[in-house]
């Protein structure tokens, strides 16, 4: 009889918890879709402040703005974490053209982050097209020396997950200049990292690795339409020349900040859960998808808890990282300070994949915790959140190394993300208000569940 009573009590408790969880998620989504401030915050970040390139005045204004917004939410603590960041300036708008039988065809181009400049008069040379870093080895110094290496490997269209295509393609952008310089190339250009054929060149980080500075070469991206045209013309005339002029410059590191807001946990204040995105953007646009969306969604998570009078068991922080795009100094600094203060992080959630409709989450965790997480899927089904997978989560939270931690990355629909990624069209009008709010609610829901049930 005693076992029956205990079983009934346990069953009743489970049903009660499930009912509470369902109601809490409903409250979260209702608030986010009717009273959220995240879209207006993004409007301010994008249209009043604009681009927030690491080390720029825009980044300084972004720090001040989000700190001020967090201070209006009645949190237990809002503070800055000082971090030294690189300062690279694009300079005047880049120019480029194909020179084919004395005919000039202008080409949309932009320097890659960290590139050196060309001479003041620009650079003109013959072009050699390749489709991989490995292909450089087969060509050798005799065919590459004195030329501009043109990396033209497109995104693989068969991948449903657009980030897989990006991951299989981005090495030519990041390491292209480093590897080509070893074979005597005078510059490199790369096909922009996106599916769509358009006239927007996409910037992004690149690395010269351990090359001595005297071997650095200018490196830039050209639009996908330009890449198609250049490839076609090279088939017709492999001795045509390409002109490019870059005016970029690298300065000494400067001081910037991560921005942190905190609600202290009432049961386990020593256990920390964070939600965040990166405050910096590239300089060609205002970075509304990358990662203005993640910033305002993360702030919205903590606002939702305050407005719904939810008192978390664990300490919850929103962390807005600086310099993800160009070295991840903010994420590294946060982890460094976490170790110094001997903090215990049990959960971290990042939004850095755009403000599109949420589809689910990727997780870094062990099998026991993943089984626990998948048992929550039914709570998300009414909101069309269906994808719970093991995989990469976020570059900034990736630096966290607490003894036992679960990490998660929001997965929005990825099909259109790379139309805007690191390009001049990543602006406020590219973000849909409702999709942005759904993402914030989805993040808050997961944070709530981890706060309620912890990790195993």
N, C-alpha and C positions, 0 to 999 in steps of 0.2 A: 504493500500500500504506500509506504514511504517513497519508494522509487517512482511510483506512478505520480504522486504529488509533485516530486521534484521535476519530473519530465514535463508535467503540465505547466509548472511555473517557468521552466526554461523556455518552453514553446511560447508561452504568453509573453515572456520578456523579449524574445526574438521578434515576434509579431509587432510588439509595441515599438521596438527600436526601428524596425523597417518602416513603420508608419511615420515615425518622427523624421527619419531620414528623407522619405518621400516628400513630406511636407516642407522640410527645410530646403530641399532642392527646388521645390515649386516656388517658395518664397524668394529664393535667390534669383531664379530666372525671371519671375514677375518684376522684381525690383529693377534688375538690370535692363529689362526691355521697356520699362516705363519711366524710371527716374534716374538712370545712370548719367554720370557726368563725363564718361570717358570720351565721348565723341567731341564734346566742347573742349575738353582738355587737349585733344589731338588737334583741333582747329587752332588753338592758341600756339601749340608747339610748332605746327606746320606753317601757319600763315602769319603769325606775329613774330616768331623767332626764326623759323626757316632752318637751313642746314646747320648741323651741330657737329661739324668735323672736329675730331680730337685736337685739342690745343687751340681752338678758334674762339673768337668772341661769341659766336653762336652757341658753342658748347657751354661757355660761362653763363650765358643767359638761360640756357636750358636747365642747368643746375639750379640757378636761383628760382626759376619758375616752379619746378617740381617740388623743391623744398618748401616753397610758400604754399603750394596746394596741400601737401601733406600736413603742414602746420594748421590748416583749417579743419582737419578731420578729428581733432581731439585725441590724438594718439598719446601713448605714454612717453614716447621719445621720438624726436626727429633730429638727425645729425648728419654731418658730412665726414667722409673718410678721404683724407688727402692721398693723392696718387700722382706720380710723375708720368707724363704721357708724351709721346712723340708729337712733333709739330712739323707737318709737311704741307706746303702751300702750292696749289696748282699753278698760280700765276695767270697770265693772259690766256685767252681761249686758244686751244691747240688748232693747228691747221695741217691739212694733208691733202695730197692729190696724187693720182696716177699719171705718170708722164709716158705716153705711148705714141711714138712717131710724132713728137712735138705737140700732141693733143693732151690738154690737162683735164682730168676729171676729178672734181673735188670729192673728198671722202670724209664722212663723219668719224671723228677720232677723239679719244680722250686718254690722257696719261693714266697709267696704273699707279696706285698708291706707293710712294717711296721711290718712284723712278727719278733718275737724274734728268736734267734738261739736255736738249740738243744744243749746238752752238746757236748764237743769236740769229744766224742766217739760216738755221735749219740744217737738215741732213738729207742728202739724196743718194740713193744706191739702188742696185739691182735687188730683186726679191727672189727668194727661194721658198717654195711652199712645202710644208711638212704637216703630218697629221698626228705626230706623237713625239715625245721627248726621245724615245728610243730610236726614232728614224734619224736623228742627228748623227748617231754612231755610224749608221750605214753610209751616210753621205760623206762624213769626215771633213777635216779642215780644208781640203783642197776645193771642195764645192761650196763651203759655207763662208770662208774668210772674205771679209770686205762686203758682205751682203746683209740685207735685212731678212731675218727669218720670219716667215709668216705661218703661224700656227692656225690651222683651219680644220680642226676636228669638231664637228657639230655635236649637239646634244643627241643622244640616242632616243628616237621617238617612241620606241616600243615600251619604255618603262612607264608604268602607271604613276609611280612615285617620282615626281619631277626632281626631287632631291637626289635620287639615285643617278639620274642623268647628269646632274650638276657635279656630283662627286666623282663621276667617271670622266669628267671633262676638265675640271678646274686646275689640274696639275700643270697644264700648258700655260695657264695664266700666272700661277704662283711661282713656278720654277723655270718658266720659259726663258727669261732673260739670263738667269744664272747659267743654265746649261748651254745656251747658244753662244754666250760670250766665251766659253771655254774653247769653242771651235773657231773663234775669230769673227763672229758676227758683229756688225757695227750698231745694230738695233734689232728689236723684235716688235712685231705686232701680232695680236691674237684676235681671233673671231670672238665676238661678245658671247657671254654665257647665257644664252636664252634659246627657247624653241622658235620664237616668232621671227619672221623675216620683217625687219623694220629698219629705221634709220637712226636708232638710238644706240650709241656706243655705251657699254657698261663698264664702269671702272671696278676696282677691287684691289685687295692687297697683293703684292708680289714680294719676292725675297731674293736678294742677291746671295744669300747663304754666306759661305765663308770666303767668297771672292774678295781679293784685295780691291780697294776702292778704285784704283787706276784701271781695273778691268770692267767696271760697271758700264752698262750700255743703256741708252734710253729704251723704254718699253711702254707700249700703249695698246689699247683695244680699239678695234674698228667695228662698226655696226655689222649685223648679219647680212644686210643687203650689200654692203660694201665688200664683205668677204666673198659673197657669191660672185660679184662683179670682178673683183681682183683675180679670183681663181679662174674665171672664164677667160679673162684677158691674158693671163699667164700661159694658158694653153695655146693661145693664138700667137703670143710673142713672149718667149721666156727671157728676153733680154730687156724688157721694159723696166722703167725705173719708178721708184716711189719716193715722194718727198714728204717729210714730216718735220714739224717744228713744235717743240715742247719747251715751256718756260718754268717748269716746276723747281722747287727748292726745299731742302730739308734744313730745319733750324735745330737749335738745342732743345732738349726736353723742357716742358713747362709744367706747372702745377695745375692739376684739375682735381675732380672729386667724384666718388661714388656718393649717392644720396640714399639714406636709410631711414625708414620709418618703422616703428615698433609698437606692438600691443603685447604687454607682458602676460604670460600664461598664469592662470589662477591655481592650477594644480601642479604643473611641472614647468615653472619658469626657466629652469635650466636646460630644458629641451627646446631647441630652436627649429622652426620651420620657415623657409624663405620662399618668396615668390618674386620674380623679377624679369627684367628685360634690359637692353642696353640703351643708354641715353644718347650716345654719339651716333652720327650718321655719316654717310659720304657727303661730299660738297656739291654734287651736281644738282641735287634737289633737296627737299626737306625731310626725306626719309620717313614718310608717313607709314609705309608698310614695314620698313626695315630701319629702326625698330620702334618708331613712334607708337605703333599699335601695341607692341608688347609692354611699353612703358605705361601707357594709360590703362591697359587692361590690368596690369599688376597693381596700380594705385586703386583701381576700381574694386579689386578683391578685398582690400583692407577697408575701403569705404563701405562696401556691402556689409561686412561684419559689424562695423560701427552702427550703421543705420538700422540694421535688423536686431541690434542689441544682443548680438552673439558674443559671449565671453569665452574665448578659447582656453582650452586646458593647457596648451603649450604656448610658448612665446612665438608670435608670428611677426615676421619682418617682411617688408617690401624693400628690395634692394635694386636700385637703378644704377647699373654699372656703366663706367666710362671706359671708352677705348676698346670695345670688342672688335670693331672693324679693323683695327690697325695695331694689333699686338696683345689684346686681352689683358692689358695692365690692370684694369679695374677688378676683374675676376681674380687675378693672381694676388692683388693687394688684399682683397676681402679674405681670401684663404689664409694669407700670411698673418693678418690680424686675428683671425679666428684661432689659429694655432697659438699665437702669443697669449690670448686671453683664455685659452683652453676651453673653447666653446664646444658644445655638443649639438651638432645639427643632425636631425633625424629625417628630415624631408626637404627637398628643394624642387621647385617648379619654375620652368623658364618658358617665356613666350618670345620666340624669335624666328617665326616662319610666316609672318604676315598677318593681316587682319581679316582674312577670308573666313568662310564658314567653318566652324570647328568640326572635326571628324573624330577626334579621340586624343590619345596620348601614347607616347613611347616612354618606356621605363628602363632604367638601369637598376636592377635589384636581383635578389636570389629567387629561387623557385617558390619558396614558401610564401614570400611576400607577393609574388606575382599571382599566385593562386588566390590569395586574399583579395587582391585588387580586382581580379576578374569576377569575383563574387559580387562586386558592386555594379557590374555592367547593366543589370536590369534597371537600376536607378536612373541610368543615363539614356536608356532606350526611348523614352517619350520625347527626348530632345534630339533624337537622331544622331547620337554619339555612339559609334559602334566599334571603333578601332582601338584596341588595347594591345600593344605589341612590345616586345623587347627590342631596344635599339638605342641609337644616339638620342640625347636629350637636349643639351644646350652647351654652348662653348664656355659661358661664364660660370655656370654651376658645375661644369666639368672639372674645375679646379678643387672643389671641396673634397676633403679626405677625412671626414669624421669616422670614428670606429665602425659605426653601422649606420648607413644612410640609404634611403630610397630617393632616386632622382627621377623627374618626369619632365617631358617636353610636350607642350601643346602641339597637336597636329591639326592645322587647318587644311582645307582643300588646297592642293599645291599646283593645280593646273595653270593658273595665271600668275603665280608669284614671280617667276623669272621674266615675265614681260616687263616688270618694274624694278627688279633687284639691281641696286647700284647704278641706276640710270636716271636721266633728267626728268622722266615722267613719274617717278615715285613721289607723288604729291597727294595732297589731302583729297582731291576729287577722285582718286583711285580707290579710296576706302569706302566701303558700304557701312553705314551706321548700324544697321541691324546685325550684320555679320560680326562687326566689332564687339557689340554688346553680348551677343551669344557666346563669343569666345571668352569674355570676361566672366560671364556666369558659369561657364563650364570649368574654368580655372578655380573659381571660388568654391564650386561644388566639390571638386577633388580635394582642395585644401580642407574643407569642412570634414570630409570623411577621414582623412589622415589625422586630423586633430582629434576626432572622436575615438578612433580605433587604433591609432599609433602604428608602429611597425613591429614585426616579429623578429 
